[in-house]
Amino acid sequence: MKLVDISVKRPVLTTVMMLVLVVFGVVAYPRVGVDLFPDVEFPVAVVSTVYPGADPETVESKVIEPLEEAVNSINGIDELRSTSSENFGLVTIQFELSRDADIAVQDVRDKVQTVLGDLPDEVETPVIQKFDIGAAPIMSLVLSGNYDTRHLTQVADDTLKQRLQTLPGVGNIDIVGGQEREFHILIDPARLDSYGLTVTDVAQAIGSQNINVPGGRIDQGDTELTIKTEGEVHTAEALSELVITSIRGRPIRVGDVSTVRDTEEEKRSHAALDGDAAVALTIQKQSGANTVAVAKEVKSELDELREELGESYRITVPVDNSTFIERTIGDVQFDLMLGAILAVIIILVFLRDWRATLISALALPTSVIATVGFLNAFGFTFNQLTMLALTLSIGILIDDAIVVIENIHRHLEMGKSPWKAAREGTAEIGLAVMAITASIVAVFLPVATMKGIMGRFFFQFGVTVAIAVSVSMLVALTLTPMLSARMLKEHEHGSGGPIGKALDWFFDWLDRVYNITIKGALRHPIITMIVATVSFIGSLGLLGVIPTEFIPEADRGEFRVYAEMPLGTSLDKTIEQVDQITDDLGEMPGVELTFATIGGGQQEEVHKGTIHVELVDAKERSFSQSDAMEYARTLLAGYKGVQLAIEPIQSVGGGGGQRQGDAQFMLLGSDYDELNATADEMIAALEEMDGYVDVDKNVRLGKPEVRVVIDRQRAADLNVPTAVIGMAIRTLYQGQDVSEVATDGDRYDARVRIQENFRNDPQKLLDLQVRSATGRLVPLSNVVDIERGEGPASIERFNRQRQVTVLSNLEGQTVGQASEQMMALSEQVAPEGVSGTLGGDAEQLRESMGYMVEALLLAIVLIFLILAAQFESFVHPLTIMLALPLSLIGALGALALTGMTLNMFTMIGFIMLMGLVVKNSVLLVDYTNVVRREENLPLFEALVKAGTVRMRPILMTTFAMIGGMMPVALAMSAGGESRAPMAVAIIGGLVSSTLLTLVVVPVAYLLAEKLVQKVRPKRDGGPHDQAPGPDESPEGAEGVVG
């Protein structure tokens, strides 16, 4: 091989080549960002609208349905979802992954523009945004101190928020539990009536008089003067002095019909840290920004803010996603280092030569550091998947060097000089090394190009492995032979005192045992193949035993408690209940802090609270996160009238405040009452079944309503338009921002509203008056009636059908099992007109499993094609690939024995196995061909010799790979529970395939050769002739490598 010859002859060139890769990686290392998962973009558009004063059904019919109809015609829509709630509507359009996100959002913007004229005038202009899963909340801050909420809100808004939003990577910041300064004009209806005025008169007067109007300019020679008419007021007193109208020459002022207060806005959200009320800020990162880098910037700025604000203010960080990310990546890096050490120790045990071990071990840092350079070049980050790829690849990276160094060692024992042994040993094994690397790369190309959401996430995983093994092959064919030629000594193998002699005796005994075993198997090939086939078929039965899930739950040391009060519960009552729950959770063992939020956002659901529970570090507690959640569930079971759900923090998009549920099932139809009745039947049935907890649905009926029913005939007779009635009621009860008051360097809303004692009695609404089109005052009692009723809190739609989702968390079973049971249950209880489909993780599991199987089949096809080209044969690749089903025996067995699940990570492990286990077969078949060709041995003897010679390198590389993966399998690192099943499956597959490959593949080779000789006439070259080996093509194989 030219490449090998050049590397051995020109050590400086070889060293420089490797140093270039290493320097490339070292320089790139500090530039590679750190995040939990790769930055993935999905083509999802969100349309949000505000319809003040509208109930959910009105929002659905007047806003959501026109918007859905408009966007539904856009090409490439995968899912169309919407939510109609009080005052607010949201449409989410998820496109097929092949669509460009920016173009898709522009298409939505164009379609929405066409229906703006059809929406009610009161609807605010819809906001169209690209949904970015990466721009999720990454941190929550709490500001507290001996100040009132209004002052803390001002500091949070004017100081903290302003400063933090200037930092690179910081996106939106929401304030929860705050109350901004606001001027209230509280109308007294009796005084208003006494002057013959309406609330509209008051609102118009304030809006028209509290204003500055630019008046143009005056030119005076060389001077230009600007004219400004100043009419703004700056205090509550001045606001109350504004004149509404004059009656018989007497001015009627705002203060004559109302009470004007300089106060704060109505409290519609709440935040508390460990039960103490405070003002919270939730920080989102910008699209594409790195979580850890943004968090570091924020925390650094907070240190400066603490010094500036002084000790009277306390800034606490109860939620910080970056700490888990840093801990996870740090632990994975430790797993990588530990795996590398274990792999090197295993090599030393097998070779008993520190020089050979050092040469092999150099492949690890060289390959890993060089790969870091490529990660930076491709814009990847250090995340769970890229780091997992490097950790699992440790054994593979050293594998090529082991195979080469072991073969060089064998040539040294033949009496050759180190120089000659390095060149000839590497040349002999070079094409096998290339075949192994090509097979592994071929396996991960389908992973990198896999469809679906998981394909986007695992793209960096596949590319990282492919780069790392490619670099390791280059190292094995250049650096390893160069160093071997200069560092290895003749006949040093086996020296090592009593330990070395003991190991020699053990390996010699292992050779003898294997020799006897392989001869017996070759003499009884049919029996051997039957045993292997039965073992494989038997292992497939384990698929019915091993549970399935999407992604295993990781122990993040934190979880959330969702508390929902009955519809219509006031904020004060919700705070009281949440405080009690928080106190109980704070008494749990291992709880470090609790952080509660209520309401907030556009929907202002003041009957819902979310409690974030932070546990002490896993090393400081004797129980898992799941145990803590089960304990909390038991602890809170006594609360009546409160719907509770306890869930882990979602790793992807886990900053939201809405519960997800381990299992979700969507019921679709047009009749909302029928959907809810079906959902209630399912909930009742699931609550009676084992394994289901926190069973609930995503919508609520029975929200108390006061319905103002207009008598259209009487209203028409009295010339009172419906819009006038509606606007007057909304202004008085919801309130209307009619102007702004400029004071103390800022501007604050001036809000008109009826006095509180009138708002609390619905019947008093009838005493209010509105102005007719003729100018007369008409009491509302003449044109409207009051009814008490109930309505939905929100209306959910999926693909333009109304939907109700049944949610449940799971204990003692997995998503796969729950999905089957929920599907069967829906078929029993769903009436005609109601259909059902899986949602959440179950839907992703079903979709992703299909894509995984496609990737697995494509990987097998690519392996076959590469091996066929490498060995110039369509028979030998089939012999080699017998190791593939043999690996599933151990993989499935290991999962069943350890009680782990079949999930996305284990499926990637199966695909990875396809490339790893082929290696052993390649070494066996390749050397069998070499022995038959060069030594002209009979087939039986050639197989025995090839198996005996290759057994040690096969065992050595297998144990090295197992050692590299062992830290991951033991799940000692933060979040390691989600990654462990992959490593366990790979280790189990390696063990079974290695043991069986050493026996079954030679037998299959024997049977294949006999079959070929039966169907093809013998050639003149004799009974032992065969197709040329890959290194004896007419032009010579050296051209391939060189």
ZIBELMO-V340417 format. One record per helix or strand of 3 or more residues. SS is the DSSP state (H for helix, E for strand). FROM is the first residue (numbers start at 0). TO is the last residue. If there is no record, write none. Layout:
BEGIN
ss=(SS SS)
from=(FROM FROM)
to=(TO TO)
END
This chain:
BEGIN
ss=(H H E H E E H H E E H E E H H E E H E E H E E E H E H H H H H H H E H E E H H E E H E E H H E E H H E E H E E E H E H H H H H H H)
from=(1 10 43 55 76 87 100 115 126 136 148 169 180 188 198 211 222 235 242 249 253 257 268 275 290 312 320 353 383 417 451 496 524 557 570 590 607 617 624 641 662 671 691 702 711 721 735 745 755 761 768 776 779 783 793 800 814 834 839 875 881 903 938 975 1037)
to=(8 28 50 70 84 94 112 117 129 144 163 175 186 193 208 219 229 239 246 252 256 263 272 284 308 319 350 376 412 447 486 522 543 564 585 598 614 619 634 647 668 686 696 709 716 733 742 753 758 766 770 778 781 790 797 809 828 838 870 879 897 933 968 1014 1040)
END
